[in-house]
Amino acid sequence: MKKKKWLAVLTATAVVCSLAACGNTKPEEKAEEAVETPVAAEEETGGEAEEEKSLKIGLSMFTLEYPFYVTMCDAFEEACEEKGYEVIATNGSTDATTQLNNCLDLINKGIDVMVLTSWYGDALAEAFDLCEEKGIPIFIMDTSNLPEGGKYVTRIGTVNEDAGYVGGLYVGKYLTDNGIDTVDTVLLDSGDEVSTARKDGYLKGLEEKGITVNVMNEYFCSSREEAMANMEDALTTYSEIDLVIGTSAQHGLGAYSACVSAGREEMLIASMDGEKEEMEEIDKKGIYLCTITQDPAGMSKVILENIEGYMFDGETFDEFQSMPAGVYSVEGQISADELE
């Protein structure tokens, strides 16, 4: 009888010890044995999965006939593709009516955001009004003229007169360093507000450096071909030209082609836009002296960051965000700060 009682005690003790051992199992050991839970899955992917963000963006380009705007458009589309956003891009082909119709079409396609570039933004009042009515925010790149009362979130670009001024400072310094204080000059521009501001900036910068500019003629042209034809006329009219100022790459390159064809290389050519073809000619250290550079790809990336901040985080922005200009010359890229 005593033996049976002893065995019972031993059995009870073993059960208690077994239960105690289970009670002392470490939490991490339990987790290893457990079936994976949603929380564990989230930890493996770096925490709680973020809600997927989507946007449908209308990109209305005034033109895609100029490399500057092609670069801007491509950079914006690439940045959106990386984020998984849908972009519908349109080309106004330098026609304000075509661009307006493009904008209205984009609105009808149910876009969440409108991005505009234009030379004649004031002709797009109907699109601004409709976007406001439908609650579609507008973001603007490289556009100076806007409709009166047209509402938008923010605008980014280079102040045209300031950009021209930077170019004028560089050319003025180059001339004074070479002992020149007076130049007979031909101007090539489009005659619109943007082009006029660029031209005025160039002349202001030259004057700042003590250069007297004798403007022999000002030709209005909207394409490279027109610039070339006008420069050919100038070469026929004037036996000697010291300086040619173009307010776009198309003006500068058109003038350069005319001068090379005519075998006239007494002048210097200064222009704007910083296109690859310009830089290649400048690197030859011939008559193509310099071009003012802007950053179209940088503008696109900043404006997309602004869109995300506004749409997802309720951020606000300055009405205008300035992107600085620089100058590309035989000395390489020079910043505005260095010139000023």
LUMROMAR-124873 format. One line per 8 residues: for each residue x, y, z of C-alpha. Coordinates in steps of 0.1 Angstrom, whole numbers, plus 5000, padded with zeros to 4 digits. Each point is the difference from the previous one (the first is absolute). Example, Ala and Ser with C-alpha at 12.3 -4.5 7.8 and 13.67 -1.06 7.14 Angstrom:
BEGIN
5123,4955,5078  5014,5034,4993 .
! end
This chain:
BEGIN
5000,5000,5000  5028,5024,5009  5017,4991,4966  4969,5010,4981  4998,5033,5018  5036,5007,4992  4995,4993,4963  4970,5024,5000 .
5021,5027,5015  5027,4995,4974  4975,5001,4972  4984,5032,5013  5034,5017,5003  5009,4991,4965  4968,5016,4987  5006,5032,5020 .
5035,5002,4987  4988,4995,4964  4975,5028,5004  5026,5022,5015  5023,4994,4971  4973,5010,4975  4992,5031,5020  5037,5011,4998 .
5002,4998,4962  5015,5032,4986  4977,5022,4977  5024,4998,4971  5000,4962,5002  4962,5000,4998  5001,5024,4970  5024,4976,4981 .
4975,4972,5004  4969,5021,4992  4984,5002,4966  5010,5034,4983  4975,5028,5008  4992,5031,4980  5021,5020,5024  5030,4978,4995 .
4995,5003,4962  5000,5038,5003  5033,4999,5020  5016,4980,4972  4990,5028,4975  5013,5028,5022  4968,5009,5020  4965,5007,4991 .
4995,5001,4962  4995,5035,4987  4968,5008,4982  5007,5001,4962  4998,5036,4987  4987,5007,4966  4997,5031,4978  4987,5007,4965 .
5019,5031,4988  4993,5020,4969  5032,5016,4985  4992,5027,4975  5031,5011,4981  4999,5031,4978  5026,4985,4977  5021,4969,4995 .
5018,5014,4970  5028,5014,5022  5025,4977,5018  4996,5021,5032  4964,4990,5003  5006,4964,4988  5025,4997,5029  4974,5014,5024 .
4973,4977,4988  5021,4969,5000  5014,5007,5035  4964,5005,5014  4987,4968,4984  5031,4980,5013  4995,5013,5035  4963,4991,5000 .
5008,4966,4986  5023,4993,5029  4972,5009,5024  4973,4980,4981  4980,5031,4991  4980,5002,4967  5010,5029,4977  4981,5012,4969 .
5023,5024,4981  4988,5022,4972  5018,5023,4975  4985,5034,4991  5026,5004,4971  5004,5037,5009  4963,5008,4994  4980,5014,5028 .
4967,4987,4987  5013,4965,4996  5014,5001,5035  4966,5012,5014  4982,4972,4983  5026,4975,5014  4994,5013,5035  4962,4996,4997 .
5005,4965,4987  5023,4992,5030  4974,5013,5024  4973,4978,4983  5022,4970,5005  4997,5003,5038  5035,5011,5010  5008,5007,5036 .
5026,5027,4993  5009,5023,4971  5035,5011,4992  5005,5028,4974  5028,5015,4980  4992,5028,4976  5011,5031,4982  4965,5013,5000 .
4985,4988,5033  4976,5030,5000  4982,4983,4971  4991,4971,5022  4975,5018,5023  4972,4975,4991  5022,4971,5012  5009,5018,5032 .
4963,5006,5007  4989,4965,4993  5028,4985,5022  4989,5022,5029  4964,4989,4995  5010,4964,5000  5025,5003,5029  5030,4991,4978 .
5032,5017,5013  5023,5017,4974  5038,5000,5002  5020,5021,4976  5034,4996,4985  5020,5026,4980  4970,5022,4992  4999,5038,5003 .
4966,5011,4987  4970,4990,5021  4963,5007,4997  4988,5028,5024  4986,4983,5031  5011,4966,4989  5006,4978,5031  5029,4976,5003 .
5020,4984,5028  5035,5011,4991  5021,5010,4970  5036,4990,4994  5025,5015,4975  5029,5023,4993  4993,5037,4999  5007,5008,4964 .
5015,5035,5005  5023,4987,5028  5012,4971,4978  5008,5025,4971  5018,5022,5025  5022,4971,5011  5009,4995,4963  5007,5037,4995 .
5023,5000,5030  5021,4972,4985  5002,5015,4965  5008,5034,5015  5028,4986,5020  5014,4981,4970  5000,5032,4979  5016,5022,5026 .
5026,4973,5007  5009,5003,4963  5001,5038,5000  4966,5005,4983  4975,5026,5013  4977,5005,4969  4982,4975,4979  4979,5002,4968 .
4972,4975,5008  4973,4980,4982  4971,4987,5022  4979,4969,4992  4969,4994,5020  4964,4989,4997  4984,5034,5010  4979,4984,5028 .
5002,5009,5037  5024,4972,5009  5024,5007,4972  4999,5038,5006  5008,4995,5037  5030,4978,4991  5013,5026,4975  4996,5028,5025 .
5019,4980,5026  5029,4994,4976  5002,5037,4992  4998,5009,5037  5029,4977,5009  5022,5014,4972  4993,5035,5011  5008,4990,5036 .
5035,4989,4988  5005,5033,4982  4993,4989,4965  4984,5024,4975  4976,4981,4978  4992,5014,4965  4969,4980,4989  5002,5000,4962 .
4968,4979,4996  4975,4978,5018  4985,4971,4982  4969,4981,5011  5001,4963,4994  4982,4970,5015  5021,4971,4985  5035,4990,4992 .
4993,5004,4963  4987,5035,5004  5030,5009,5022  5024,4987,4973  4981,5020,4973  5001,5032,5020  5036,4996,5008  5008,4995,4963 .
4982,5033,4994  5021,5016,5027  5032,4987,4986  4991,5015,4966  4990,5033,5015  5029,5005,5024  5036,4996,4990  5011,4994,5036 .
4982,4988,5031  5015,4997,5034  4974,4982,5020  4968,4980,4994  4976,4995,5029  4974,4973,4996  4973,4994,5026  4997,4962,4994 .
5021,4972,4988  4982,5000,4967  5010,5037,4994  5036,4993,5009  5004,4969,4980  4982,5015,4970  5023,5031,5001  5030,4977,5003 .
4991,4979,4970  4996,5032,4979  5033,5014,5011  5019,4968,4993  4983,4996,4966  5010,5036,4991  5036,4996,5013  4994,5029,5024 .
5017,4994,5033  5008,5034,5013  4971,5000,5025  4992,4983,5033  4967,4982,5005  4983,5000,5034  4967,4981,5006  4978,4982,5024 .
4986,4966,5010  5032,4979,5004  4991,4974,4975  5025,4972,4992  5006,5012,4964  5009,5034,5013  5025,4986,5025  5016,4980,4973 .
5006,5031,4979  5012,5020,5030  5025,4973,5008  5016,5006,4966  5011,5034,5013  4988,5018,4969  4975,5028,4996  4973,4984,5022 .
5010,5016,5033  4974,4989,5025  4965,4989,5008  4979,5007,5031  4990,4967,5017  4969,4991,5018  4989,4967,5016  4969,4986,4984 .
5004,4966,5015  5005,5015,5035  4969,5020,4996  4980,4968,4992  5013,4982,5030  4993,5029,5024  4965,5005,4987  4992,4962,5004 .
5012,5002,5036  4977,5031,5005  4971,4980,4986  5006,4971,5024  5004,5024,5030  4968,5018,4991  4978,4970,4991  5011,4976,5028 .
5012,5022,5028  4982,5033,4996  5032,5020,4995  4999,5036,4988  5026,5017,4978  5011,5034,4989  4981,5014,4971  5033,5001,4980 .
5031,4978,5004  5031,5013,4982  5025,4977,4983  5033,5017,4995  5017,5004,4966  5036,4995,4991  5023,5004,4970  5017,4973,4979 .
5032,5013,4983  5034,4987,4989  5008,5002,5037  4973,4975,5008  4969,5005,5021  5000,5032,5021  4974,5008,5026  4981,5032,5004 .
5016,5005,5034  5035,4999,4984  4991,5026,4975  4982,5024,5023 .
! end
